[in-house]
Amino acid sequence: MVTGATVQEKSIAANLGEIKVSNDPQVTLSCLGVGSCIALCMYDPENKIGGMAHIVLPISNNSARAKENATKYADIAIPELLHQMRQQGAVRSKIVTRISGGAQMFNSASSNTFDTGARNIEAVKKVLAEEVIKISAEDTGGRKGRTVRLFVGTGSVSVKTVGEPAKEL
């Protein structure tokens, strides 16, 4: 007789500039404290493979500095996330994509010029369009940080914005 059996959830955080991919249905991929960054969630529902990229900046411009942590840039992280997911068996045409983040976190006279959040949103959408990947849902912009979770077992994405209840994307 089995009593009190529970499934232990495994949480894997995608920190700044990191990519995480899993096919373990007990894994939750997460980006914590996403401000101007973008949490890019991709999921193949048929093969139950989830991937997340924590995108920090829009474009690498192939600079020497960019090579230190190349996946923090949208133009490098997105193709790399797709590559890693395909290596685990994901089918590109089946992938469902959601994005969250891109907040304008600071108020200043020059904030419109240096609005990294808006530039990140624009860059992610541009690269996804170039990759012919459609965004199925998004929660972007605003002025508050978010925590984003992708549940690999179901493909659901939860976004918790500071001071608001969590919502599913």
Sequence and secondary structure as in RCSB ss.txt:
>XXXX:A:sequence
MVTGATVQEKSIAANLGEIKVSNDPQVTLSCLGVGSCIALCMYDPENKIGGMAHIVLPISNNSARAKENATKYAD
IAIPELLHQMRQQGAVRSKIVTRISGGAQMFNSASSNTFDTGARNIEAVKKVLAEEVIKISAEDTGGRKGRTVRL
FVGTGSVSVKTVGEPAKEL
>XXXX:A:secstr
   S     EEEE  TT EEEE  TTEEEEEEEESSSEEEEEEETTTTEEEEEEE BS  TT TGGGGGGGGBHH
HHHHHHHHHHHHTT  GGG EEEEEE       TTTTTT HHHHHHHHHHHHHHHTT  EEEEEE SSS EEEEE
ETTT  EEEEETTS  EE 
